[in-house]
Protein backbone atom coordinates (compact mmCIF):
# COMPACT_ATOMS: atom_id res chain seq x y z
CA UNK A 1 0.00 0.00 0.00
CA UNK A 2 1.14 3.52 -0.61
CA UNK A 3 0.67 4.88 2.88
CA UNK A 4 1.68 8.35 3.88
CA UNK A 5 2.90 8.44 7.46
CA UNK A 6 0.73 10.07 10.12
CA UNK A 7 2.81 13.25 10.50
CA UNK A 8 2.38 13.94 6.76
CA UNK A 9 -1.38 13.22 6.71
CA UNK A 10 -2.35 16.45 8.41
CA UNK A 11 -0.06 18.60 6.29
CA UNK A 12 -1.02 16.97 2.99
CA UNK A 13 -4.76 17.07 3.47
CA UNK A 14 -4.62 20.61 4.89
CA UNK A 15 -2.60 21.86 1.93
CA UNK A 16 -4.90 20.15 -0.59
CA UNK A 17 -7.92 21.63 1.20
CA UNK A 18 -6.26 25.04 0.74
CA UNK A 19 -6.08 24.26 -3.02
CA UNK A 20 -2.29 23.82 -2.93
CA UNK A 21 -0.36 21.02 -4.64
CA UNK A 22 2.05 18.86 -2.65
CA UNK A 23 4.97 16.66 -3.69
CA UNK A 24 5.42 13.51 -1.62
CA UNK A 25 7.53 10.34 -1.45
CA UNK A 26 4.94 7.53 -1.32
CA UNK A 27 5.63 4.51 0.87
CA UNK A 28 5.01 0.88 -0.06
CA UNK A 29 5.07 -1.07 -3.30
CA UNK A 30 1.39 -1.02 -4.35
CA UNK A 31 2.08 1.44 -7.19
CA UNK A 32 5.26 -0.29 -8.41
CA UNK A 33 6.56 -0.18 -11.16
CA UNK A 34 5.27 3.39 -11.63
CA UNK A 35 6.43 4.48 -8.19
CA UNK A 36 9.41 3.02 -6.37
CA UNK A 37 9.29 3.90 -2.64
CA UNK A 38 12.17 5.92 -1.28
CA UNK A 39 13.28 7.02 -4.74
CA UNK A 40 10.28 8.41 -6.61
CA UNK A 41 8.08 11.40 -5.86
CA UNK A 42 4.60 12.36 -6.97
CA UNK A 43 2.84 15.70 -7.11
CA UNK A 44 -0.71 15.61 -5.84
CA UNK A 45 -3.02 18.47 -6.78
CA UNK A 46 -6.49 19.30 -5.51
CA UNK A 47 -9.30 17.77 -7.57
CA UNK A 48 -10.92 21.19 -8.07
CA UNK A 49 -13.19 21.11 -11.10
CA UNK A 50 -11.43 18.11 -12.68
CA UNK A 51 -13.62 15.20 -13.64
CA UNK A 52 -12.21 11.96 -12.24
CA UNK A 53 -11.73 9.35 -14.94
CA UNK A 54 -10.35 5.85 -15.49
CA UNK A 55 -6.57 5.79 -15.13
CA UNK A 56 -6.31 8.75 -12.75
CA UNK A 57 -4.13 8.16 -9.69
CA UNK A 58 -5.93 9.46 -6.62
CA UNK A 59 -5.00 10.17 -3.03
CA UNK A 60 -7.85 8.99 -0.83
CA UNK A 61 -8.55 7.98 2.74
CA UNK A 62 -9.60 4.45 3.60
CA UNK A 63 -12.09 3.84 6.40
CA UNK A 64 -9.10 2.77 8.50
CA UNK A 65 -7.81 6.35 8.26
CA UNK A 66 -4.86 5.54 5.99
CA UNK A 67 -4.09 7.75 3.03
CA UNK A 68 -3.66 5.65 -0.09
CA UNK A 69 -2.45 6.41 -3.61
CA UNK A 70 -4.09 4.13 -6.23
CA UNK A 71 -5.35 4.19 -9.80
CA UNK A 72 -9.01 4.42 -10.86
CA UNK A 73 -9.98 1.13 -12.48
CA UNK A 74 -13.59 2.08 -13.17
CA UNK A 75 -16.38 4.41 -12.14
CA UNK A 76 -19.88 3.02 -11.73
CA UNK A 77 -22.90 4.95 -10.43
CA UNK A 78 -20.60 7.78 -9.24
CA UNK A 79 -18.59 5.32 -7.11
CA UNK A 80 -14.89 4.68 -7.64
CA UNK A 81 -13.14 1.34 -7.93
CA UNK A 82 -9.36 1.57 -7.48
CA UNK A 83 -6.35 -0.68 -7.71
CA UNK A 84 -2.63 -0.35 -7.09
CA UNK A 85 -0.42 -0.92 -10.14
CA UNK A 86 1.25 -3.79 -8.28
CA UNK A 87 -2.01 -5.35 -7.13
CA UNK A 88 -4.71 -7.49 -8.65
CA UNK A 89 -7.61 -6.89 -6.24
CA UNK A 90 -9.92 -3.97 -6.93
CA UNK A 91 -10.99 -1.83 -3.98
CA UNK A 92 -14.40 -0.20 -3.92
CA UNK A 93 -16.91 1.15 -4.17
CA UNK A 94 -15.41 4.36 -2.82
CA UNK A 95 -17.31 7.60 -2.49
CA UNK A 96 -15.63 10.62 -4.10
CA UNK A 97 -15.95 12.51 -0.80
CA UNK A 98 -12.98 10.44 0.48
CA UNK A 99 -10.70 11.68 -2.34
CA UNK A 100 -8.23 14.43 -1.44
CA UNK A 101 -6.24 14.88 -4.61
CA UNK A 102 -5.06 13.63 -7.97
CA UNK A 103 -1.55 12.85 -9.20
CA UNK A 104 -0.53 15.41 -11.84
CA UNK A 105 3.16 14.56 -12.24
CA UNK A 106 5.77 12.16 -10.97
CA UNK A 107 9.53 11.88 -10.72
CA UNK A 108 11.65 8.76 -11.28
CA UNK A 109 14.82 9.90 -9.59
CA UNK A 110 15.59 13.14 -11.43
CA UNK A 111 13.42 12.39 -14.48
CA UNK A 112 10.14 14.32 -14.49
CA UNK A 113 6.90 13.16 -16.17
CA UNK A 114 3.50 14.75 -16.54
CA UNK A 115 0.38 12.58 -16.51
CA UNK A 116 -0.38 14.25 -19.87
CA UNK A 117 2.64 12.54 -21.43
CA UNK A 118 1.42 10.28 -24.30
CA UNK A 119 3.77 7.44 -23.26
CA UNK A 120 2.42 7.57 -19.72
CA UNK A 121 -1.14 7.47 -21.11
CA UNK A 122 -0.33 4.41 -23.20
CA UNK A 123 1.46 2.64 -20.34
CA UNK A 124 -1.41 2.89 -17.86
CA UNK A 125 -3.89 1.80 -20.55
CA UNK A 126 -1.86 -1.37 -21.11
CA UNK A 127 -1.31 -1.86 -17.38
CA UNK A 128 -5.05 -1.72 -16.60
CA UNK A 129 -5.78 -4.06 -19.52
CA UNK A 130 -3.33 -6.56 -17.99
CA UNK A 131 -5.05 -6.49 -14.59
CA UNK A 132 -6.60 -10.00 -14.91
CA UNK A 133 -3.17 -11.41 -15.78
CA UNK A 134 -1.09 -9.69 -13.08
CA UNK A 135 -1.32 -12.40 -10.44
CA UNK A 136 -0.48 -15.35 -12.75
CA UNK A 137 2.32 -13.32 -14.37
CA UNK A 138 3.76 -12.46 -10.97
CA UNK A 139 3.59 -16.09 -9.83
CA UNK A 140 5.27 -17.23 -13.06
CA UNK A 141 8.06 -14.66 -12.73
CA UNK A 142 8.72 -15.69 -9.12
CA UNK A 143 8.91 -19.35 -10.13
CA UNK A 144 11.46 -18.80 -12.88
CA UNK A 145 13.46 -16.12 -11.10
CA UNK A 146 16.49 -17.71 -9.43
CA UNK A 147 16.44 -17.57 -5.65
CA UNK A 148 18.95 -15.17 -4.07
CA UNK A 149 21.50 -16.67 -1.72
Residue pairs with C-beta under 8 A, 6 or more apart in sequence:
1 27
1 28
1 30
1 66
1 68
1 84
2 26
2 27
2 28
2 30
2 31
2 35
2 37
2 68
2 69
2 70
2 84
3 26
3 27
3 28
3 66
3 67
3 68
4 12
4 24
4 26
4 27
4 59
4 67
4 69
5 27
8 24
8 67
9 67
11 22
12 22
12 24
12 44
12 59
12 67
12 100
12 101
13 61
13 67
13 100
15 21
15 22
16 22
16 44
16 45
16 46
16 59
16 100
16 101
17 46
17 100
19 46
19 48
20 46
21 43
21 44
21 45
21 46
21 101
21 104
22 43
22 44
22 101
23 41
23 42
23 43
23 44
23 107
24 41
24 42
24 44
25 37
25 38
25 40
25 41
26 35
26 37
26 40
26 42
26 69
27 37
28 37
29 37
29 86
30 68
30 69
30 70
30 84
30 85
30 86
30 87
31 57
31 69
31 70
31 71
31 84
31 85
31 86
32 85
32 86
33 85
33 86
34 40
34 57
34 85
34 106
34 124
35 42
35 69
35 85
35 106
36 108
39 108
39 109
40 106
40 107
40 108
40 109
41 106
41 107
42 57
42 69
42 103
42 105
42 106
42 107
43 103
43 104
43 105
43 106
44 59
44 69
44 100
44 101
44 102
44 103
44 104
45 101
45 102
45 103
45 104
46 100
46 101
46 102
47 99
47 100
47 101
47 102
50 102
52 58
52 72
52 75
52 80
52 96
52 99
52 102
53 72
53 75
54 72
54 73
54 74
54 75
54 128
55 71
55 72
55 121
55 124
55 125
55 128
56 71
56 72
56 102
56 103
56 115
57 69
57 70
57 71
57 72
57 102
57 103
57 115
58 69
58 70
58 71
58 72
58 80
58 82
58 99
58 101
58 102
58 103
59 67
59 68
59 69
59 99
59 100
59 101
59 102
59 103
60 67
60 68
60 70
60 80
60 82
60 94
60 98
60 99
60 100
61 67
61 68
61 98
61 100
62 68
62 98
67 100
68 82
69 103
70 82
70 83
70 84
70 87
70 91
71 82
71 83
71 84
71 85
71 124
71 128
72 80
72 81
72 82
73 81
73 82
73 83
73 90
73 92
73 128
73 131
74 81
74 90
75 81
76 93
77 93
78 96
79 92
79 93
79 94
79 95
79 96
80 92
80 93
80 94
80 95
80 96
80 99
81 90
81 91
81 92
81 93
81 94
82 90
82 91
82 92
82 94
83 89
83 90
83 91
83 131
85 124
85 127
87 134
88 131
88 132
88 134
88 135
88 138
90 131
103 115
104 114
104 115
105 112
105 113
105 114
105 115
106 112
106 113
106 115
107 113
113 120
114 120
115 121
130 137
